[in-house]
Amino acid sequence: QVQLVELGGGLVQAGGSLRLSCAASGRTFGGYAMGWFRQAPGKEREFVATISWSGASTDCADSVKGRFTISRDNAKNTVYLQMNSLKPEDTAVYYCAAGPGWGLQRNSPRFYNYWGQGTQVTVSS
């Protein structure tokens, strides 16, 4: 079992930045890809970014490319999402998730076994 806790959400003006963190505990963090998803009211959960166990491979949604960066520190069992140039449409609850390996379905929520409770990000215009 892996427990995930997200931190760092909040209210920010458009154009601002936030850094989310997700701390993992429980069984070994090793071998898991880590992803970030978000869900706005009335919308489905959508893929934001993912990173392989080693950190050598990353992938992100077109909507955040060039603005968001995912990274991880395996020594601290933590994954980060640096969000720059935030837009009102980035407003959502952000979730981190852990999934096995680096599968072709890594952009799908179904790939991930473990989920955090979510952290609210609100971007004002």
Backbone torsions as a table, in degrees:
resi	resn	phi	psi	omega
1	GLN	NA	138.1	177.7
2	VAL	-121.1	128.6	175.6
3	GLN	-103.8	135.5	-177.8
4	LEU	-123.7	133.8	179.6
5	VAL	-130.0	119.9	179.1
6	GLU	-92.4	144.1	175.7
7	LEU	-137.7	158.3	169.9
8	GLY	109.0	-2.4	177.8
9	GLY	-70.1	171.4	178.7
10	GLY	164.0	-166.0	-179.8
11	LEU	-106.0	130.7	-178.9
12	VAL	-143.5	151.5	177.0
13	GLN	-79.6	154.7	176.7
14	ALA	-54.9	137.0	-176.8
15	GLY	92.6	-11.4	-179.1
16	GLY	-83.3	-174.9	-176.6
17	SER	-131.7	153.0	171.3
18	LEU	-144.3	152.1	171.4
19	ARG	-122.5	120.7	175.0
20	LEU	-93.2	146.2	173.3
21	SER	-128.1	154.5	179.2
22	CYS	-137.6	113.6	-179.0
23	ALA	-98.1	131.8	-180.0
24	ALA	-105.3	143.0	174.9
25	SER	-143.3	171.9	-177.3
26	GLY	101.1	-136.2	-179.6
27	ARG	-66.6	170.7	-172.9
28	THR	-54.2	139.0	176.4
29	PHE	-73.9	-16.9	-172.5
30	GLY	-65.5	142.1	174.7
31	GLY	87.2	-9.3	-177.2
32	TYR	-92.8	132.7	162.9
33	ALA	-75.3	148.0	179.7
34	MET	-121.1	135.3	-178.6
35	GLY	-126.8	158.4	171.1
36	TRP	-119.0	133.4	175.7
37	PHE	-127.6	165.6	175.7
38	ARG	-143.6	155.5	-179.9
39	GLN	-142.4	119.5	175.9
40	ALA	-93.8	157.1	-179.7
41	PRO	-55.2	130.3	177.6
42	GLY	78.5	3.2	-178.9
43	LYS	-120.0	161.5	177.2
44	GLU	-76.2	158.1	176.0
45	ARG	-67.2	132.4	-176.8
46	GLU	-124.0	148.8	179.2
47	PHE	-67.6	138.4	175.7
48	VAL	-115.0	-57.2	-177.0
49	ALA	-162.1	158.5	177.1
50	THR	-148.1	155.9	-177.7
51	ILE	-141.7	140.3	-179.7
52	SER	-73.3	168.5	-179.4
53	TRP	-53.9	-45.9	-176.3
54	SER	-76.9	-19.4	-174.4
55	GLY	88.5	-4.0	-176.3
56	ALA	-73.6	-25.0	-178.1
57	SER	-120.5	135.3	175.7
58	THR	-136.4	162.2	177.7
59	ASP	-151.1	145.3	177.4
60	CYS	-147.4	160.9	-180.0
61	ALA	-69.8	149.1	179.4
62	ASP	-58.9	-32.6	-176.1
63	SER	-67.4	-18.8	-178.4
64	VAL	-117.9	-2.2	-177.7
65	LYS	-59.2	132.8	-178.8
66	GLY	86.1	-10.7	179.4
67	ARG	-116.6	-37.4	-177.6
68	PHE	-108.3	144.9	177.3
69	THR	-133.4	129.6	176.4
70	ILE	-101.6	142.1	177.3
71	SER	-150.4	169.8	179.3
72	ARG	-148.3	153.3	174.7
73	ASP	-127.0	99.6	-175.1
74	ASN	-68.4	-25.8	177.3
75	ALA	-66.3	-27.5	179.5
76	LYS	-104.5	3.6	-178.1
77	ASN	51.5	44.0	-174.3
78	THR	-134.7	141.2	174.1
79	VAL	-119.9	146.8	-175.1
80	TYR	-123.6	154.6	170.5
81	LEU	-132.9	106.2	176.5
82	GLN	-87.4	121.5	-176.1
83	MET	-117.2	115.6	179.1
84	ASN	-115.4	164.0	177.9
85	SER	49.2	48.7	-175.9
86	LEU	-65.5	146.2	-179.4
87	LYS	-120.5	156.5	177.4
88	PRO	-55.7	-32.2	-179.7
89	GLU	-72.0	-6.2	173.4
90	ASP	-82.1	-7.0	179.8
91	THR	-61.7	124.6	-177.5
92	ALA	-178.0	171.7	165.1
93	VAL	-87.5	128.5	-178.4
94	TYR	-103.4	131.7	-178.3
95	TYR	-120.0	140.2	167.7
96	CYS	-101.7	156.9	-175.5
97	ALA	-149.2	154.3	178.8
98	ALA	-121.8	134.4	-179.6
99	GLY	-139.6	158.1	-174.4
100	PRO	-77.4	133.1	171.9
101	GLY	67.9	-146.3	-178.7
102	TRP	-142.8	70.8	-172.1
103	GLY	-81.6	166.7	178.9
104	LEU	-65.6	-23.0	-178.8
105	GLN	-93.7	19.3	-172.2
106	ARG	-63.7	-15.3	177.1
107	ASN	-88.2	-1.6	-178.6
108	SER	-102.7	139.1	176.0
109	PRO	-57.3	-27.3	-176.8
110	ARG	-67.7	-16.4	179.1
111	PHE	-72.5	-22.6	-168.5
112	TYR	-100.3	135.6	-176.8
113	ASN	-91.5	-31.4	-172.5
114	TYR	-126.1	143.9	-175.9
115	TRP	-135.5	146.5	171.1
116	GLY	-82.9	179.7	-176.4
117	GLN	-85.5	-13.4	177.4
118	GLY	97.2	152.2	176.0
119	THR	-138.0	135.8	-175.2
120	GLN	-80.7	132.3	171.6
121	VAL	-120.1	123.7	179.9
122	THR	-124.2	124.5	-179.1
123	VAL	-113.2	117.6	-179.2
124	SER	-91.4	148.1	-178.4
125	SER	-88.9	NA	NA
